[in-house]
Amino acid sequence: MKKTIGFLLIIAGLYFCFHFFYHFFAQQQETSIALEEAQEIVKASREVSQERSAFQPAQDEVAGILTIPKLGKSLPIVEGTEEEMLAKGVGHHDSTVFPGDGEQILLSGHRDTVFRSFGELEVGDRFIVEMPYGTYEYEMRESEIVGAEDRTVISSKGEEVLTLSTCYPFSFIGYAPDRYIIYAYPVGESAE
């Protein structure tokens, strides 16, 4: 009987490991495909010079690229924050504006995929957002930890601020009880 239980536990453990790695690599593949699409969109728009007013991505559409130099990452930005959008990359919260609009831009991502190593970021670190209509650079000024249900971070700021959100604690297994929020502000002029 003990051998049977031990065998079943080993099988269950192998199943969960396989399941985790399968989903991890599938998500990596989706992110890679979305990043290639974002790079093509940004490159093509530079040749045509798209206006900001003409840029209105639909839900689940690749919208741009978020680069985090300190982490050596370039990530696709996808319109929307539903699970299927976050599986492709960083989600843009559709109740917020886009770079250059002079208000809050909220980008969210999973702590165990696109925003892995997010805890290494510090005040002064930079973020570069490439959109079809221009490139924008932001500098991290502060961070905070809020409860998972706290929606006060989504609000009118009266100025342009890039807000990045991910689950917290970073090493938590399962549904995390908090959110780690970074606030970054424009650096210099945008390059259009």
Residue pairs with C-beta under 8 A, 6 or more apart in sequence:
24 113
27 87
27 113
28 113
30 87
30 88
30 89
31 75
31 76
31 87
31 88
31 89
31 113
31 114
33 88
34 62
34 76
34 78
34 88
34 89
35 65
35 74
35 75
35 76
35 89
37 62
37 76
38 62
38 63
38 64
38 65
38 76
38 77
38 89
38 130
39 65
41 62
41 63
41 64
41 132
42 64
42 65
42 130
42 131
42 132
44 132
45 132
45 133
50 132
50 133
51 133
52 98
52 100
52 101
52 133
52 134
54 133
55 63
55 98
55 131
55 132
55 133
57 63
57 79
57 92
58 79
59 79
59 80
59 82
59 85
59 94
60 78
60 79
60 80
60 82
60 84
60 85
60 88
61 78
61 79
62 76
62 77
62 78
62 79
62 88
62 89
63 77
63 78
63 79
63 92
63 98
63 131
63 132
64 76
64 77
64 129
64 130
64 131
64 132
65 74
65 75
65 76
65 77
65 129
65 130
66 74
66 75
66 76
66 77
66 90
66 107
66 127
66 128
66 129
67 73
67 74
67 75
67 127
67 128
67 129
67 130
68 74
68 75
68 121
68 125
68 126
68 127
69 125
69 126
69 128
70 120
70 121
70 125
70 126
71 117
71 118
71 120
71 121
73 114
75 89
75 90
75 109
75 114
76 88
76 89
76 90
77 89
77 90
77 91
77 92
77 107
77 129
78 85
78 86
78 88
78 89
78 90
78 91
78 92
79 85
79 91
79 92
79 94
80 91
80 92
80 94
81 91
81 92
81 93
81 94
81 108
82 91
85 91
86 108
86 109
86 110
86 114
89 109
89 114
90 107
90 108
90 109
90 114
90 115
91 107
91 108
91 109
92 98
92 105
92 106
92 107
93 106
93 107
93 108
93 154
95 106
95 154
96 103
96 104
96 105
96 106
96 154
96 163
97 103
97 104
97 105
98 105
98 131
99 105
99 129
99 131
99 134
99 136
99 160
99 162
99 190
100 131
100 133
100 134
100 136
100 160
100 190
101 160
102 159
102 160
103 156
103 157
103 158
103 159
103 160
103 161
104 154
104 155
104 156
104 157
104 160
104 161
104 163
105 129
105 160
105 161
105 162
105 163
106 153
106 154
106 163
106 164
106 165
107 162
107 163
107 164
107 165
108 164
108 165
108 166
109 115
109 164
109 165
109 166
110 166
110 167
111 118
111 166
111 167
111 168
111 170
111 176
111 180
115 164
115 166
118 164
118 166
118 170
118 180
118 182
119 170
119 180
121 140
121 143
121 182
122 140
123 140
123 141
123 142
123 143
124 139
124 140
125 139
125 140
126 137
126 138
126 139
126 140
126 184
126 187
127 137
127 138
127 139
127 140
127 162
127 164
127 184
128 135
128 136
128 137
128 138
129 135
129 136
129 137
129 138
129 162
130 136
133 192
134 190
134 191
134 192
135 190
135 191
135 192
136 186
136 190
137 186
137 187
137 188
137 190
138 162
138 184
138 185
138 186
138 187
139 184
139 185
139 187
140 182
140 183
140 184
141 183
141 184
141 185
142 182
142 183
143 180
143 181
143 182
143 183
144 180
144 181
144 183
145 168
145 178
145 179
145 180
145 181
146 152
146 153
146 178
146 179
146 181
147 177
147 178
147 179
148 167
148 175
148 176
148 177
148 178
148 179
150 179
153 163
153 165
153 179
153 181
154 163
159 185
160 185
160 186
161 183
161 184
161 185
162 183
162 184
162 185
163 181
163 182
163 183
163 184
164 181
164 182
164 184
165 179
165 180
165 181
165 182
166 179
166 180
167 175
167 176
167 178
167 179
167 180
168 176
168 178
168 179
168 180
169 176
169 178
170 180
